[in-house]
Amino acid sequence: MMRFSNRVKYGLQFLLFLDVDNEDYTDIQRAALSCDIPHKFLEGIAVDLKKGGVLDVKRGAGGGYRLTRNPREISLGEVVAILEKKESKIYEESRELTRQVVDEVLTDALDGFWQIMNGMTLFDIQKRYYESADKIMYYI
């Protein structure tokens, strides 16, 4: 079974928190506490997301992190690529037919995965967040 790393899960959770937070710039310590993410681990994730062009940082009083773009413009594929930092494995040419077929199938599967991830955005996660929040909201 394929799984996402904690870096990807926490990174997306952090980006969602920044998206739904009402502050102009969000303090990373508050985000770490609210999202139940280890502070130092989240700092490393934030640095990578900043280098990747997804986050903007402001230092000093009133500082913190915020998204650089609209959530509709940040694809999940972009976030995964930034946080995983893994190069796609390039298979060496093989004359052996079983290996060629397996390599083709795996390449097609990866292409499909990236197509799906690049087609989904942070906005899609935000929609699910608000739908879930509405389900647990109690009205008096």
OpenMM code with the backbone's topology and positions (N, CA, C; nanometers):
from openmm import Vec3, app, unit

residues = "MET MET ARG PHE SER ASN ARG VAL LYS TYR GLY LEU GLN PHE LEU LEU PHE LEU ASP VAL ASP ASN GLU ASP TYR THR ASP ILE GLN ARG ALA ALA LEU SER CYS ASP ILE PRO HIS LYS PHE LEU GLU GLY ILE ALA VAL ASP LEU LYS LYS GLY GLY VAL LEU ASP VAL LYS ARG GLY ALA GLY GLY GLY TYR ARG LEU THR ARG ASN PRO ARG GLU ILE SER LEU GLY GLU VAL VAL ALA ILE LEU GLU LYS LYS GLU SER LYS ILE TYR GLU GLU SER ARG GLU LEU THR ARG GLN VAL VAL ASP GLU VAL LEU THR ASP ALA LEU ASP GLY PHE TRP GLN ILE MET ASN GLY MET THR LEU PHE ASP ILE GLN LYS ARG TYR TYR GLU SER ALA ASP LYS ILE MET TYR TYR ILE".split()
positions = [
    Vec3(0.0842, -0.1186, 0.0000),
    Vec3(0.0000, 0.0000, 0.0000),
    Vec3(0.0881, 0.1242, 0.0000),
    Vec3(0.0555, 0.2175, -0.0838),
    Vec3(0.1304, 0.3429, -0.0902),
    Vec3(0.0751, 0.4391, 0.0147),
    Vec3(0.1655, 0.5054, 0.0842),
    Vec3(0.1249, 0.6013, 0.1871),
    Vec3(0.1995, 0.7312, 0.1691),
    Vec3(0.1382, 0.8375, 0.2189),
    Vec3(0.2036, 0.9668, 0.2176),
    Vec3(0.2849, 0.9827, 0.3454),
    Vec3(0.3959, 1.0528, 0.3354),
    Vec3(0.4802, 1.0769, 0.4521),
    Vec3(0.4125, 1.1761, 0.5461),
    Vec3(0.4604, 1.1804, 0.6701),
    Vec3(0.4096, 1.2798, 0.7648),
    Vec3(0.4402, 1.4207, 0.7173),
    Vec3(0.5510, 1.4390, 0.6446),
    Vec3(0.5825, 1.5723, 0.5914),
    Vec3(0.4700, 1.6219, 0.5007),
    Vec3(0.4198, 1.5346, 0.4156),
    Vec3(0.3107, 1.5730, 0.3245),
    Vec3(0.1824, 1.5964, 0.4031),
    Vec3(0.1483, 1.5045, 0.4936),
    Vec3(0.0258, 1.5195, 0.5719),
    Vec3(0.0289, 1.6471, 0.6551),
    Vec3(0.1381, 1.6676, 0.7275),
    Vec3(0.1488, 1.7878, 0.8111),
    Vec3(0.1555, 1.9142, 0.7260),
    Vec3(0.2245, 1.9067, 0.6140),
    Vec3(0.2337, 2.0232, 0.5260),
    Vec3(0.0971, 2.0656, 0.4747),
    Vec3(0.0173, 1.9702, 0.4303),
    Vec3(-0.1172, 2.0025, 0.3827),
    Vec3(-0.2055, 2.0511, 0.4962),
    Vec3(-0.1894, 1.9911, 0.6138),
    Vec3(-0.2662, 2.0350, 0.7304),
    Vec3(-0.2305, 2.1797, 0.7664),
    Vec3(-0.1025, 2.2125, 0.7623),
    Vec3(-0.0560, 2.3476, 0.7912),
    Vec3(-0.1098, 2.4468, 0.6878),
    Vec3(-0.1040, 2.4101, 0.5609),
    Vec3(-0.1548, 2.4991, 0.4561),
    Vec3(-0.3053, 2.5213, 0.4714),
    Vec3(-0.3782, 2.4159, 0.5066),
    Vec3(-0.5220, 2.4314, 0.5300),
    Vec3(-0.5470, 2.5236, 0.6485),
    Vec3(-0.4697, 2.5076, 0.7551),
    Vec3(-0.4843, 2.5945, 0.8720),
    Vec3(-0.4597, 2.7408, 0.8334),
    Vec3(-0.3544, 2.7660, 0.7553),
    Vec3(-0.3264, 2.9029, 0.7111),
    Vec3(-0.4409, 2.9569, 0.6272),
    Vec3(-0.4992, 2.8698, 0.5460),
    Vec3(-0.6073, 2.9108, 0.4572),
    Vec3(-0.7328, 2.9492, 0.5338),
    Vec3(-0.7677, 2.8734, 0.6369),
    Vec3(-0.8923, 2.9005, 0.7090),
    Vec3(-0.8734, 2.9943, 0.8282),
    Vec3(-0.7483, 3.0218, 0.8647),
    Vec3(-0.7196, 3.1116, 0.9760),
    Vec3(-0.7557, 3.2546, 0.9371),
    Vec3(-0.8030, 3.3315, 1.0339),
    Vec3(-0.8465, 3.4685, 1.0074),
    Vec3(-0.7345, 3.5715, 1.0131),
    Vec3(-0.6176, 3.5300, 1.0592),
    Vec3(-0.5060, 3.6233, 1.0724),
    Vec3(-0.4412, 3.6496, 0.9363),
    Vec3(-0.3860, 3.7712, 0.9210),
    Vec3(-0.3138, 3.8027, 0.7980),
    Vec3(-0.1887, 3.7159, 0.7884),
    Vec3(-0.1107, 3.7117, 0.8961),
    Vec3(0.0057, 3.6236, 0.9078),
    Vec3(-0.0163, 3.5362, 1.0307),
    Vec3(0.0083, 3.4078, 1.0164),
    Vec3(-0.0169, 3.3127, 1.1239),
    Vec3(0.1133, 3.2700, 1.1892),
    Vec3(0.1188, 3.2806, 1.3212),
    Vec3(0.2344, 3.2389, 1.3992),
    Vec3(0.2487, 3.0871, 1.3906),
    Vec3(0.3690, 3.0413, 1.3633),
    Vec3(0.3910, 2.8983, 1.3436),
    Vec3(0.3703, 2.8183, 1.4718),
    Vec3(0.3986, 2.8782, 1.5868),
    Vec3(0.3778, 2.8067, 1.7123),
    Vec3(0.2291, 2.7832, 1.7367),
    Vec3(0.1478, 2.8824, 1.7070),
    Vec3(0.0028, 2.8676, 1.7223),
    Vec3(-0.0499, 2.7622, 1.6265),
    Vec3(0.0019, 2.7615, 1.5039),
    Vec3(-0.0397, 2.6606, 1.4058),
    Vec3(0.0009, 2.5208, 1.4515),
    Vec3(0.1226, 2.5082, 1.5028),
    Vec3(0.1709, 2.3783, 1.5492),
    Vec3(0.0834, 2.3255, 1.6631),
    Vec3(0.0490, 2.4123, 1.7576),
    Vec3(-0.0371, 2.3714, 1.8689),
    Vec3(-0.1780, 2.3366, 1.8215),
    Vec3(-0.2334, 2.4197, 1.7376),
    Vec3(-0.3699, 2.3973, 1.6889),
    Vec3(-0.3808, 2.2704, 1.6056),
    Vec3(-0.2779, 2.2429, 1.5253),
    Vec3(-0.2801, 2.1266, 1.4347),
    Vec3(-0.2187, 2.0019, 1.4966),
    Vec3(-0.1666, 2.0134, 1.6191),
    Vec3(-0.1017, 1.9021, 1.6880),
    Vec3(0.0142, 1.8455, 1.6049),
    Vec3(0.1017, 1.9372, 1.5614),
    Vec3(0.2198, 1.9028, 1.4826),
    Vec3(0.3421, 1.9454, 1.5639),
    Vec3(0.4449, 1.8611, 1.5740),
    Vec3(0.5663, 1.9030, 1.6455),
    Vec3(0.6233, 2.0328, 1.5859),
    Vec3(0.6492, 2.1296, 1.6731),
    Vec3(0.6901, 2.2633, 1.6313),
    Vec3(0.8134, 2.2626, 1.5416),
    Vec3(0.9193, 2.1958, 1.5828),
    Vec3(1.0436, 2.1942, 1.5039),
    Vec3(1.0219, 2.1274, 1.3687),
    Vec3(0.9436, 2.0208, 1.3666),
    Vec3(0.9133, 1.9516, 1.2416),
    Vec3(0.8378, 2.0448, 1.1476),
    Vec3(0.7423, 2.1199, 1.2021),
    Vec3(0.6639, 2.2131, 1.1211),
    Vec3(0.7510, 2.3268, 1.0679),
    Vec3(0.8471, 2.3707, 1.1458),
    Vec3(0.9377, 2.4758, 1.0975),
    Vec3(1.0126, 2.4303, 0.9729),
    Vec3(1.0614, 2.3062, 0.9732),
    Vec3(1.1304, 2.2525, 0.8560),
    Vec3(1.0398, 2.2441, 0.7346),
    Vec3(0.9170, 2.2037, 0.7565),
    Vec3(0.8187, 2.1967, 0.6484),
    Vec3(0.7917, 2.3361, 0.5930),
    Vec3(0.7748, 2.4339, 0.6838),
    Vec3(0.7471, 2.5715, 0.6418),
    Vec3(0.8619, 2.6286, 0.5586),
    Vec3(0.9847, 2.5986, 0.5972),
    Vec3(1.1010, 2.6464, 0.5211),
    Vec3(1.0961, 2.5916, 0.3785),
    Vec3(1.0679, 2.4624, 0.3648),
    Vec3(1.0607, 2.4026, 0.2312),
    Vec3(0.9472, 2.4616, 0.1488),
    Vec3(0.8325, 2.4846, 0.2111),
    Vec3(0.7196, 2.5433, 0.1395),
    Vec3(0.7478, 2.6877, 0.0990),
    Vec3(0.8235, 2.7596, 0.1818),
    Vec3(0.8640, 2.8953, 0.1456),
    Vec3(0.9589, 2.8923, 0.0262),
    Vec3(1.0584, 2.8027, 0.0318),
    Vec3(1.1522, 2.7888, -0.0807),
    Vec3(1.0800, 2.7477, -0.2083),
    Vec3(0.9728, 2.6693, -0.1924),
    Vec3(0.8951, 2.6236, -0.3069),
    Vec3(0.7975, 2.7269, -0.3606),
    Vec3(0.7892, 2.8433, -0.2949),
    Vec3(0.7040, 2.9511, -0.3442),
    Vec3(0.5592, 2.9442, -0.3010),
    Vec3(0.5281, 2.8607, -0.2025),
    Vec3(0.3900, 2.8456, -0.1573),
    Vec3(0.3595, 2.9369, -0.0392),
    Vec3(0.4617, 2.9660, 0.0420),
    Vec3(0.4432, 3.0492, 0.1608),
    Vec3(0.5240, 3.1773, 0.1541),
    Vec3(0.4704, 3.2773, 0.2204),
    Vec3(0.5387, 3.4039, 0.2408),
    Vec3(0.5609, 3.4172, 0.3912),
    Vec3(0.6735, 3.4746, 0.4302),
    Vec3(0.7031, 3.4888, 0.5722),
    Vec3(0.7261, 3.6359, 0.6046),
    Vec3(0.6794, 3.6750, 0.7227),
    Vec3(0.7025, 3.8100, 0.7727),
    Vec3(0.7638, 3.7950, 0.9113),
    Vec3(0.8770, 3.8578, 0.9324),
    Vec3(0.9475, 3.8480, 1.0617),
    Vec3(0.9018, 3.9590, 1.1549),
    Vec3(0.9250, 3.9360, 1.2840),
    Vec3(0.8963, 4.0386, 1.3832),
    Vec3(0.7554, 4.0305, 1.4384),
    Vec3(0.7203, 4.1363, 1.5118),
    Vec3(0.5881, 4.1417, 1.5746),
    Vec3(0.4793, 4.1381, 1.4674),
    Vec3(0.3788, 4.0584, 1.4918),
    Vec3(0.2701, 4.0452, 1.3942),
    Vec3(0.3091, 3.9611, 1.2748),
    Vec3(0.4237, 3.8974, 1.2834),
    Vec3(0.4726, 3.8181, 1.1713),
    Vec3(0.4224, 3.6759, 1.1751),
    Vec3(0.4678, 3.6007, 1.0789),
    Vec3(0.4281, 3.4611, 1.0672),
    Vec3(0.4289, 3.4198, 0.9220),
    Vec3(0.3420, 3.3271, 0.8883),
    Vec3(0.3342, 3.2723, 0.7536),
    Vec3(0.1973, 3.2978, 0.6934),
    Vec3(0.1941, 3.3062, 0.5608),
    Vec3(0.0683, 3.3115, 0.4875),
    Vec3(0.0917, 3.2537, 0.3482),
    Vec3(-0.0171, 3.2190, 0.2831),
    Vec3(-0.0088, 3.1645, 0.1485),
    Vec3(0.0326, 3.2742, 0.0505),
    Vec3(0.1100, 3.2381, -0.0502),
    Vec3(0.1519, 3.3366, -0.1501),
    Vec3(0.0471, 3.3533, -0.2597),
    Vec3(-0.0411, 3.2543, -0.2730),
    Vec3(-0.1397, 3.2555, -0.3807),
    Vec3(-0.2762, 3.2105, -0.3298),
    Vec3(-0.3730, 3.2290, -0.4134),
    Vec3(-0.5077, 3.1832, -0.3866),
    Vec3(-0.5057, 3.0309, -0.3736),
    Vec3(-0.5827, 2.9732, -0.2806),
    Vec3(-0.5854, 2.8273, -0.2637),
    Vec3(-0.6227, 2.7513, -0.3912),
    Vec3(-0.6952, 2.8147, -0.4814),
    Vec3(-0.7318, 2.7510, -0.6089),
    Vec3(-0.6105, 2.7331, -0.7002),
    Vec3(-0.5025, 2.8047, -0.6705),
    Vec3(-0.3828, 2.8009, -0.7552),
    Vec3(-0.2716, 2.7137, -0.6983),
    Vec3(-0.2949, 2.6521, -0.5830),
    Vec3(-0.1924, 2.5675, -0.5194),
    Vec3(-0.2375, 2.4226, -0.5318),
    Vec3(-0.1722, 2.3491, -0.6221),
    Vec3(-0.2117, 2.2095, -0.6438),
    Vec3(-0.1478, 2.1193, -0.5382),
    Vec3(-0.2165, 2.0103, -0.5098),
    Vec3(-0.1622, 1.9133, -0.4147),
    Vec3(-0.0355, 1.8496, -0.4714),
    Vec3(-0.0299, 1.8350, -0.6023),
    Vec3(0.0892, 1.7810, -0.6656),
    Vec3(0.2107, 1.8684, -0.6415),
    Vec3(0.1909, 1.9991, -0.6470),
    Vec3(0.3001, 2.0932, -0.6201),
    Vec3(0.3505, 2.0765, -0.4772),
    Vec3(0.2595, 2.0657, -0.3826),
    Vec3(0.2961, 2.0519, -0.2411),
    Vec3(0.3698, 1.9195, -0.2175),
    Vec3(0.3175, 1.8112, -0.2739),
    Vec3(0.3821, 1.6808, -0.2578),
    Vec3(0.5232, 1.6845, -0.3165),
    Vec3(0.5375, 1.7425, -0.4338),
    Vec3(0.6697, 1.7490, -0.4984),
    Vec3(0.7681, 1.8302, -0.4142),
    Vec3(0.7228, 1.9390, -0.3553),
    Vec3(0.8099, 2.0227, -0.2716),
    Vec3(0.8531, 1.9466, -0.1461),
    Vec3(0.7588, 1.8791, -0.0818),
    Vec3(0.7873, 1.8177, 0.0472),
    Vec3(0.8531, 1.6802, 0.0368),
    Vec3(0.8307, 1.6095, -0.0688),
    Vec3(0.8907, 1.4767, -0.0827),
    Vec3(1.0330, 1.4830, -0.1354),
    Vec3(1.0624, 1.5768, -0.2207),
    Vec3(1.1970, 1.5965, -0.2759),
    Vec3(1.2551, 1.4684, -0.3347),
    Vec3(1.1721, 1.3859, -0.3879),
    Vec3(1.2206, 1.2624, -0.4486),
    Vec3(1.2198, 1.2776, -0.5995),
    Vec3(1.3254, 1.2361, -0.6588),
    Vec3(1.3334, 1.2362, -0.8038),
    Vec3(1.2560, 1.1152, -0.8557),
    Vec3(1.1889, 1.1339, -0.9684),
    Vec3(1.1227, 1.0200, -1.0305),
    Vec3(1.2286, 0.9218, -1.0764),
    Vec3(1.2024, 0.7974, -1.0483),
    Vec3(1.2995, 0.6962, -1.0866),
    Vec3(1.2918, 0.6739, -1.2368),
    Vec3(1.4046, 0.6838, -1.3005),
    Vec3(1.4113, 0.6590, -1.4442),
    Vec3(1.4624, 0.5170, -1.4614),
    Vec3(1.3799, 0.4355, -1.5242),
    Vec3(1.4170, 0.2960, -1.5423),
    Vec3(1.5167, 0.2842, -1.6575),
    Vec3(1.6129, 0.1971, -1.6393),
    Vec3(1.7077, 0.1732, -1.7458),
    Vec3(1.6415, 0.0849, -1.8502),
    Vec3(1.6815, 0.1060, -1.9733),
    Vec3(1.6284, 0.0252, -2.0825),
    Vec3(1.6573, -0.1217, -2.0567),
    Vec3(1.5601, -0.2044, -2.0871),
    Vec3(1.5781, -0.3473, -2.0700),
    Vec3(1.5203, -0.4183, -2.1915),
    Vec3(1.5853, -0.5228, -2.2298),
    Vec3(1.5344, -0.6032, -2.3409),
    Vec3(1.4387, -0.7103, -2.2906),
    Vec3(1.4360, -0.7309, -2.1627),
    Vec3(1.3531, -0.8354, -2.1053),
    Vec3(1.2088, -0.7877, -2.1039),
    Vec3(1.1187, -0.8605, -2.1684),
    Vec3(0.9814, -0.8176, -2.1903),
    Vec3(0.9025, -0.7993, -2.0609),
    Vec3(0.9169, -0.8888, -1.9639),
    Vec3(0.8396, -0.8731, -1.8398),
    Vec3(0.8772, -0.7437, -1.7689),
    Vec3(1.0047, -0.7113, -1.7697),
    Vec3(1.0485, -0.5866, -1.7063),
    Vec3(0.9954, -0.4652, -1.7819),
    Vec3(0.9966, -0.4691, -1.9134),
    Vec3(0.9454, -0.3581, -1.9936),
    Vec3(0.7980, -0.3330, -1.9637),
    Vec3(0.7193, -0.4415, -1.9579),
    Vec3(0.5761, -0.4278, -1.9338),
    Vec3(0.5494, -0.3745, -1.7935),
    Vec3(0.6176, -0.4287, -1.6950),
    Vec3(0.5995, -0.3817, -1.5569),
    Vec3(0.6399, -0.2344, -1.5462),
    Vec3(0.7515, -0.1945, -1.6068),
    Vec3(0.7943, -0.0544, -1.6038),
    Vec3(0.6902, 0.0364, -1.6684),
    Vec3(0.6317, -0.0064, -1.7793),
    Vec3(0.5288, 0.0729, -1.8468),
    Vec3(0.4051, 0.0892, -1.7585),
    Vec3(0.3617, -0.0196, -1.6953),
    Vec3(0.2436, -0.0148, -1.6091),
    Vec3(0.2679, 0.0780, -1.4901),
    Vec3(0.3841, 0.0656, -1.4266),
    Vec3(0.4152, 0.1514, -1.3117),
    Vec3(0.4272, 0.2976, -1.3532),
    Vec3(0.4851, 0.3228, -1.4686),
    Vec3(0.4952, 0.4597, -1.5194),
    Vec3(0.3564, 0.5167, -1.5463),
    Vec3(0.2673, 0.4373, -1.6064),
    Vec3(0.1296, 0.4821, -1.6302),
    Vec3(0.0585, 0.5126, -1.4980),
    Vec3(0.0809, 0.4278, -1.3973),
    Vec3(0.0181, 0.4498, -1.2665),
    Vec3(0.0680, 0.5798, -1.2038),
    Vec3(0.1984, 0.6038, -1.2115),
    Vec3(0.2537, 0.7284, -1.1568),
    Vec3(0.2020, 0.8500, -1.2321),
    Vec3(0.1925, 0.8377, -1.3639),
    Vec3(0.1376, 0.9482, -1.4435),
    Vec3(-0.0052, 0.9789, -1.4013),
    Vec3(-0.0855, 0.8740, -1.3786),
    Vec3(-0.2236, 0.8934, -1.3329),
    Vec3(-0.2293, 0.9579, -1.1955),
    Vec3(-0.1411, 0.9140, -1.1059),
    Vec3(-0.1337, 0.9719, -0.9723),
    Vec3(-0.1049, 1.1218, -0.9804),
    Vec3(-0.0024, 1.1600, -1.0583),
    Vec3(0.0344, 1.3014, -1.0680),
    Vec3(-0.0743, 1.3826, -1.1372),
    Vec3(-0.1444, 1.3213, -1.2304),
    Vec3(-0.2547, 1.3924, -1.2960),
    Vec3(-0.3647, 1.4244, -1.1943),
    Vec3(-0.3964, 1.3268, -1.1105),
    Vec3(-0.4980, 1.3494, -1.0064),
    Vec3(-0.4496, 1.4554, -0.9072),
    Vec3(-0.3264, 1.4420, -0.8592),
    Vec3(-0.2741, 1.5356, -0.7591),
    Vec3(-0.2620, 1.6779, -0.8148),
    Vec3(-0.2246, 1.6898, -0.9393),
    Vec3(-0.2139, 1.8233, -0.9992),
    Vec3(-0.3508, 1.8829, -1.0309),
    Vec3(-0.4537, 1.7976, -1.0380),
    Vec3(-0.5889, 1.8456, -1.0633),
    Vec3(-0.6623, 1.8880, -0.9369),
    Vec3(-0.6093, 1.8511, -0.8209),
    Vec3(-0.6700, 1.8899, -0.6935),
    Vec3(-0.5931, 2.0074, -0.6342),
    Vec3(-0.6659, 2.0948, -0.5665),
    Vec3(-0.6029, 2.2134, -0.5093),
    Vec3(-0.6320, 2.2234, -0.3596),
    Vec3(-0.5641, 2.3169, -0.2984),
    Vec3(-0.5888, 2.3458, -0.1569),
    Vec3(-0.7346, 2.3889, -0.1365),
    Vec3(-0.7933, 2.4514, -0.2362),
    Vec3(-0.9337, 2.4917, -0.2278),
    Vec3(-1.0251, 2.3698, -0.2122),
    Vec3(-0.9909, 2.2589, -0.2794),
    Vec3(-1.0708, 2.1365, -0.2668),
    Vec3(-1.0674, 2.0845, -0.1235),
    Vec3(-0.9521, 2.0932, -0.0591),
    Vec3(-0.9412, 2.0519, 0.0813),
    Vec3(-1.0211, 2.1477, 0.1694),
    Vec3(-1.0132, 2.2763, 0.1381),
    Vec3(-1.0869, 2.3769, 0.2142),
    Vec3(-1.2376, 2.3490, 0.2078),
    Vec3(-1.2886, 2.3136, 0.0914),
    Vec3(-1.4313, 2.2828, 0.0776),
    Vec3(-1.4704, 2.1669, 0.1688),
    Vec3(-1.3900, 2.0628, 0.1701),
    Vec3(-1.4189, 1.9475, 0.2572),
    Vec3(-1.4128, 1.9861, 0.4036),
    Vec3(-1.3204, 2.0735, 0.4360),
    Vec3(-1.3075, 2.1199, 0.5744),
    Vec3(-1.4366, 2.1888, 0.6182),
    Vec3(-1.4860, 2.2823, 0.5364),
    Vec3(-1.6074, 2.3548, 0.5742),
    Vec3(-1.7309, 2.2644, 0.5728),
    Vec3(-1.7341, 2.1679, 0.4804),
    Vec3(-1.8450, 2.0722, 0.4806),
    Vec3(-1.8438, 1.9889, 0.6084),
    Vec3(-1.7272, 1.9455, 0.6509),
    Vec3(-1.7153, 1.8675, 0.7747),
    Vec3(-1.7474, 1.9518, 0.8959),
    Vec3(-1.7040, 2.0769, 0.8952),
    Vec3(-1.7322, 2.1663, 1.0078),
    Vec3(-1.8818, 2.1914, 1.0205),
    Vec3(-1.9516, 2.2015, 0.9065),
    Vec3(-2.0969, 2.2223, 0.9110),
    Vec3(-2.1688, 2.1019, 0.9688),
    Vec3(-2.1161, 1.9816, 0.9465),
    Vec3(-2.1800, 1.8602, 0.9978),
    Vec3(-2.1732, 1.8519, 1.1499),
    Vec3(-2.0654, 1.9042, 1.2078),
    Vec3(-2.0527, 1.8949, 1.3534),
    Vec3(-2.0975, 2.0212, 1.4247),
    Vec3(-2.1452, 2.1208, 1.3508),
    Vec3(-2.1909, 2.2453, 1.4101),
    Vec3(-2.3282, 2.2255, 1.4743),
    Vec3(-2.3402, 2.2680, 1.5971),
    Vec3(-2.4668, 2.2580, 1.6668),
    Vec3(-2.5312, 2.3962, 1.6677),
    Vec3(-2.6571, 2.3987, 1.6301),
    Vec3(-2.7302, 2.5248, 1.6290),
    Vec3(-2.8299, 2.5253, 1.7425),
    Vec3(-2.8350, 2.6363, 1.8140),
    Vec3(-2.9286, 2.6485, 1.9276),
    Vec3(-3.0384, 2.7452, 1.8909),
] * unit.nanometer
topology = app.Topology()
chain = topology.addChain("A")
for resn in residues:
    res = topology.addResidue(resn, chain)
    for name in ("N", "CA", "C"):
        topology.addAtom(name, app.Element.getBySymbol(name[0]), res)
